[in-house]
Amino acid sequence: MKIEANREVCVSAGMCALSAPEVFDQDDDGIVELLVVEVPAEHADSATRAAAVCPSGALRHVELPKGD
């Protein structure tokens, strides 16, 4: 899965970094930073939860097509 973050929409709540610290961090202003773009399978559940609880809707997960 891939994760996308709209930094202009982020309200610096920090729910993403708390929910999936291996995928998200915050810069000095509290704005979301992605630590990875393609989320490893072992972190997919926490990244999906982080996107779901983001109060501003700044996060979006995208399922990558499965390889043949």
Stockholm file with secondary structure:
# STOCKHOLM 1.0

chainA/1-68         MKIEANREVCVSAGMCALSAPEVFDQDDDGIVELLVVEVPAEHADSATRAAAVCPSGALRHVELPKGD
#=GR chainA/1-68 SS CEEEECTTTCCCCCHHHHHCTTTEEECTTSCEEESCSBCCGGGHHHHHHHHHHCTTCCEEEECCCCCC
#=GC SS_cons        CEEEECTTTCCCCCHHHHHCTTTEEECTTSCEEESCSBCCGGGHHHHHHHHHHCTTCCEEEECCCCCC
//
